[in-house]
Amino acid sequence: MSRILVVEDESGVRRTIVDWLQAGGYQTLEASAAAAGLAVFAEADPKPDVVLVDIKLPGENGFWLCDQLSQRHGFERVIFITAFFWEEETRLQLAARDKPYFEKPLKFQEIVLPFLRDYLAGGEDAS
């Protein structure tokens, strides 16, 4: 069973994502900020298969977390979520990292879960 770390500061959104993932058969870990997500990842055994991270977080942002996971742990399987795709800086940062992303509101059953199944099976690398 795949493990997914969800890093989202809005508790209601995080809870909904975790519920959807668990209903889809995934094990989940949670954090409400980037630094906390990095700590959860570091302590997790086994490590998550994917990190699903909101871009706008209190303190450091999701891009920082992505960079830290890569630099400290050699981990690259990060999927971003954002409500701010319209911001030029967000688009530039997403393009620079070449990671999958989903815009909020999430179409979880229709798009996110099918993508995750394929991604974890070694399929698609971008949204």
VEXTORFI-949284 format. One line per field, with one value per residue: y, z, x of N, C-alpha, C, O, CB in turn; residue number from 1; residue in three letters. Coordinates in steps of 0.02 Angstrom, whole numbers. Each point is the difference from the previous one (the first is absolute). Glycine has a CB too. Layout:
// residues N
nY: (Y|...)
nZ: (Z|...)
nX: (X|...)
caY: (Y|...)
caZ: (Z|...)
caX: (X|...)
cY: (Y|...)
cZ: (Z|...)
cX: (X|...)
oY: (Y|...)
oZ: (Z|...)
oX: (X|...)
cbY: (Y|...)
cbZ: (Z|...)
cbX: (X|...)
pos: (NUM|...)
code: (ala|...)
// end
This chain:
// residues 127
nY: (-59|108|52|125|81|66|126|60|137|-65|-97|-6|-43|-112|-70|-12|-71|-109|-43|-28|-94|-94|-26|-51|-127|132|-65|157|33|123|104|115|18|-44|-44|-117|-61|-18|-83|-103|-35|-35|-109|-88|-144|-45|147|39|-109|163|120|16|152|89|64|54|-74|116|42|-11|30|-143|61|-42|-147|-17|34|-103|-125|30|15|-124|-121|14|69|21|-35|182|-32|171|-14|149|52|49|-82|163|2|35|-81|-126|-8|4|-121|-96|20|-40|-148|-48|-12|-65|147|-58|155|-17|-8|-117|-32|-96|-79|62|-13|-75|-148|-2|67|-109|-118|59|36|-146|-66|97|120|124|50|96|12)
nZ: (0|-106|144|-67|102|-8|1|34|93|-19|149|-127|-96|96|8|-157|-19|108|-66|-139|61|77|-127|-80|116|84|137|19|56|41|-27|37|-88|-130|143|3|-138|59|124|-87|-84|124|57|-139|65|-126|-14|-11|-117|14|89|-41|14|5|-110|138|128|106|-57|-124|-118|-8|-43|141|-21|-137|63|119|-93|-82|120|87|-104|-148|11|-170|82|-2|-46|9|71|-73|51|-104|-160|5|59|-149|127|-40|-141|55|97|-110|-94|112|18|-157|131|-82|20|39|-43|156|-97|-9|-134|159|-106|-125|35|123|-29|-147|51|109|-101|-89|114|55|-148|-13|-55|-4|21|-5|66)
nX: (43|78|50|-90|111|-161|122|-167|49|-148|-1|-94|114|52|-138|-15|138|-29|-137|66|111|-97|-91|135|30|82|55|-51|143|-97|115|-106|149|75|39|-107|54|144|-55|-82|128|86|-102|-33|51|-120|44|-154|5|-3|68|-169|95|-140|104|-49|99|-31|149|47|-103|-25|142|57|-51|74|138|-9|-27|131|96|-35|-23|88|-166|-15|-145|-30|-158|27|-142|7|-140|137|-33|-9|158|75|45|-89|64|148|-19|-62|122|106|-65|-30|-130|-121|-58|-140|-36|-46|-133|115|-91|33|-72|74|155|48|-31|55|134|22|-11|113|101|12|28|147|-119|40|150|-142|-143)
caY: (59|61|51|67|55|57|61|49|38|6|-64|-31|-25|-57|-57|-26|-35|-62|-45|-25|-46|-61|-35|-27|-55|23|20|71|38|69|57|63|49|-31|-25|-58|-53|-25|-40|-62|-41|-25|-49|-54|-64|17|67|7|-11|64|56|44|61|65|47|55|-26|47|-9|-21|-23|-68|-5|-11|-69|-41|7|-32|-72|-20|10|-37|-70|-27|-18|41|-14|53|26|63|23|73|42|61|-13|62|43|-13|-31|-70|-35|-5|-49|-67|-17|-12|-64|-53|-49|3|45|4|62|-2|-58|-64|-49|-56|-64|-1|14|-11|-71|-37|21|-31|-72|-6|28|-47|-61|14|31|72|40|70|8)
caZ: (0|-6|52|-26|48|-21|34|-15|62|16|30|-34|-66|15|23|-59|-43|35|-4|-70|-11|38|-34|-60|17|15|68|-2|52|-7|30|-16|-22|-36|47|33|-50|-5|60|-6|-51|28|53|-25|-17|-61|-28|-45|-72|-32|43|-30|39|-19|-12|49|68|47|4|-65|-45|-27|-42|47|22|-57|-6|58|-8|-51|23|60|-1|-69|-14|-55|-16|30|-41|28|-7|8|-20|-25|-64|-40|16|-43|37|10|-64|-13|47|-22|-61|18|35|-44|41|-10|44|-8|23|43|39|-27|-26|27|-27|-73|-27|45|15|-58|-12|51|-14|-56|22|46|-37|-43|-62|-12|41|2|-10)
caX: (-43|40|-6|1|5|-40|21|-52|-11|-71|-16|-57|24|44|-42|-36|49|18|-58|-4|55|-12|-55|29|45|67|18|16|33|-24|35|-35|49|56|51|-30|0|68|13|-39|34|63|-14|-43|29|36|-9|-57|13|-15|-18|-50|13|-26|55|-3|-2|30|72|27|-54|5|60|55|-4|21|73|31|-7|49|68|17|-21|0|-70|-25|-71|-40|-55|-23|-69|-1|-57|31|34|-3|57|57|54|-19|10|72|28|-23|37|70|7|-27|-36|-73|-38|-72|-29|-59|-22|22|-48|37|-21|4|66|57|10|26|69|42|8|46|65|31|15|56|-24|7|44|-22|-71)
cY: (62|49|68|50|59|60|56|37|6|-68|-35|-29|-61|-62|-31|-39|-67|-50|-31|-51|-66|-42|-32|-55|20|11|73|22|72|49|63|55|-36|-29|-63|-59|-31|-45|-66|-47|-33|-56|-60|-62|-50|71|1|-14|65|51|45|64|61|47|55|-30|54|-14|-16|-28|-70|-9|-12|-73|-47|1|-35|-76|-27|4|-44|-75|-31|-20|49|-7|48|22|62|8|75|30|63|-10|63|47|-20|-36|-75|-40|-9|-52|-72|-23|-18|-69|-58|-57|3|48|-4|67|-14|39|-65|-42|-68|-66|-5|5|-22|-75|-40|17|-34|-74|-11|21|-50|-66|11|33|73|33|72|3|39)
cZ: (0|57|-31|58|-28|42|-23|64|19|24|-34|-67|10|19|-59|-45|32|-3|-69|-13|37|-31|-65|13|17|75|-4|62|-12|33|-23|-23|-31|47|36|-49|-9|59|-4|-50|30|50|-25|-17|-10|-24|-44|-73|-39|54|-41|41|-31|-10|52|69|47|7|-69|-43|-26|-46|43|22|-55|-6|57|-5|-51|26|58|-5|-70|-23|-51|-13|38|-50|36|-9|12|-21|-35|-65|-43|15|-42|36|13|-63|-15|44|-18|-61|16|31|-41|40|-16|48|-17|27|45|-34|-36|-24|17|-32|-75|-27|46|15|-60|-16|50|-13|-56|20|44|-34|-50|-66|-3|49|5|-13|-63)
cX: (45|-15|8|2|-38|22|-45|-16|-73|-25|-59|18|44|-39|-37|46|19|-57|-6|55|-10|-56|25|51|71|9|21|40|-20|47|-35|47|59|52|-26|-2|68|17|-39|33|63|-11|-39|40|-56|-16|-62|22|-9|-13|-47|1|-32|59|1|-11|27|75|27|-56|14|60|62|1|24|76|36|-4|50|71|19|-12|2|-70|-29|-75|-46|-53|-26|-76|0|-66|26|38|2|58|60|56|-15|12|74|33|-20|39|73|10|-26|-31|-74|-33|-74|-24|-60|-56|18|-59|29|-19|12|71|57|11|22|72|47|11|51|71|37|17|57|-19|17|47|-21|-75|-13)
oY: (5|4|12|-3|24|-2|25|-32|8|-48|-61|-55|-50|-55|-61|-55|-52|-59|-60|-53|-54|-61|-51|-27|-42|18|22|-29|18|-15|2|55|-60|-57|-47|-57|-61|-52|-53|-59|-60|-47|-52|3|-21|31|-51|9|9|-16|24|-1|13|-6|16|-27|44|-58|35|-26|-32|-55|-39|-31|-46|-52|-33|-35|-53|-48|-29|-40|-60|-42|61|37|-19|9|-2|-25|25|-26|44|31|7|45|-58|-47|-41|-55|-53|-40|-46|-57|-45|-31|-58|-59|51|13|-20|23|-46|49|-5|-5|-34|-36|-53|-30|-35|-24|-40|-44|-27|-25|-43|-33|-12|-37|-46|2|20|-17|38|-44|13)
oZ: (40|24|-41|45|-54|62|-56|51|60|-39|-8|-18|-35|-23|-5|-23|-34|-12|-6|-29|-29|-2|-22|-47|3|35|-50|54|-56|48|-53|-14|10|-10|10|20|-8|-8|17|12|-8|4|34|-30|49|21|-27|-18|-53|54|-53|59|-60|36|27|16|-22|0|-49|25|16|-4|-19|1|12|-8|-11|16|9|-7|1|31|-7|-44|8|-41|48|-60|59|-48|42|-45|-18|-11|-42|-39|-5|-27|-4|2|-24|-23|5|-4|-30|-7|14|-12|-24|54|-55|51|-12|-34|-61|33|-42|-25|-25|-51|-21|-8|6|-18|-20|6|6|-16|-10|22|-37|-47|3|59|36|-32|-18)
oX: (47|-56|44|-42|16|-4|6|-14|-15|-4|1|-22|-7|14|-5|-18|2|12|-12|-12|11|4|-28|30|44|-47|28|-6|-18|35|-31|-22|10|22|38|11|6|32|27|6|10|40|-2|53|-32|-49|-21|58|31|-26|19|-20|4|50|54|-53|37|21|-15|-50|50|28|43|53|39|32|51|49|29|39|55|34|-15|-7|4|-27|-33|14|-17|-29|38|-34|-39|51|44|14|18|29|45|29|21|42|40|22|28|53|17|14|-25|27|-19|24|-39|15|-4|-52|30|44|20|15|46|56|47|40|52|56|43|48|60|44|20|39|58|2|32|-29|-57)
cbY: (-67|-19|-91|-34|-65|-71|-65|-38|54|141|105|134|166|135|115|152|162|124|128|163|152|120|131|137|-25|35|-141|47|-99|-28|-64|-87|141|138|164|132|120|155|158|122|135|160|145|83|47|-153|71|77|-128|-41|-29|-96|-63|-13|-40|107|-164|68|-76|1|151|47|115|151|75|77|142|134|61|89|145|142|85|3|-109|-47|-102|30|-114|75|-138|27|-89|7|-126|-56|73|148|152|89|100|161|134|81|122|154|119|89|-41|-132|97|-149|104|-60|74|8|111|98|46|81|131|136|50|41|137|108|23|53|129|89|11|-97|-103|17|-114|85|-16)
cbZ: (22|-148|128|-149|99|-96|65|-146|-87|-46|116|77|-13|59|118|29|-10|89|93|-9|14|106|72|-6|-75|-147|84|-121|67|-50|57|98|81|-82|5|55|-50|-56|50|15|-83|-22|47|-15|16|-52|31|96|65|-157|120|-102|98|27|-149|-103|-19|63|168|27|-49|13|-66|38|64|-51|-47|54|20|-81|-39|32|105|63|108|-8|-70|131|-104|25|-5|26|113|128|48|37|123|-38|58|82|-18|-10|85|50|-36|24|93|-72|117|-94|65|-43|-93|140|109|43|-54|130|115|50|-39|58|82|-27|-25|76|30|-64|3|71|49|99|-6|-106|-66|-7|140)
cbX: (-140|58|2|-21|96|-95|115|-34|117|-13|42|-51|1|75|-7|-61|42|64|-46|-38|65|35|-55|-49|-114|53|9|-98|117|-151|142|-62|-46|-41|6|-80|-98|1|-8|-113|-55|9|4|-132|138|47|145|-110|-69|-23|91|-53|103|-160|-62|6|-23|-130|7|162|-71|-149|-96|-60|-135|-141|-68|-78|-150|-117|-64|-62|-56|123|-18|139|61|83|-14|141|-87|157|-32|-43|-81|-137|-61|-59|-18|-115|-129|-41|-41|-136|-104|-38|-28|73|111|-25|119|-36|78|56|-90|150|-72|-36|-105|-127|-96|-76|-133|-156|-91|-98|-162|-144|-106|-107|-140|18|-149|-115|58|141|37)
pos: (1|2|3|4|5|6|7|8|9|10|11|12|13|14|15|16|17|18|19|20|21|22|23|24|25|26|27|28|29|30|31|32|33|34|35|36|37|38|39|40|41|42|43|44|45|46|47|48|49|50|51|52|53|54|55|56|57|58|59|60|61|62|63|64|65|66|67|68|69|70|71|72|73|74|75|76|77|78|79|80|81|82|83|84|85|86|87|88|89|90|91|92|93|94|95|96|97|98|99|100|101|102|103|104|105|106|107|108|109|110|111|112|113|114|115|116|117|118|119|120|121|122|123|124|125|126|127)
code: (met|ser|arg|ile|leu|val|val|glu|asp|glu|ser|gly|val|arg|arg|thr|ile|val|asp|trp|leu|gln|ala|gly|gly|tyr|gln|thr|leu|glu|ala|ser|ala|ala|ala|ala|gly|leu|ala|val|phe|ala|glu|ala|asp|pro|lys|pro|asp|val|val|leu|val|asp|ile|lys|leu|pro|gly|glu|asn|gly|phe|trp|leu|cys|asp|gln|leu|ser|gln|arg|his|gly|phe|glu|arg|val|ile|phe|ile|thr|ala|phe|phe|trp|glu|glu|glu|thr|arg|leu|gln|leu|ala|ala|arg|asp|lys|pro|tyr|phe|glu|lys|pro|leu|lys|phe|gln|glu|ile|val|leu|pro|phe|leu|arg|asp|tyr|leu|ala|gly|gly|glu|asp|ala|ser)
// end
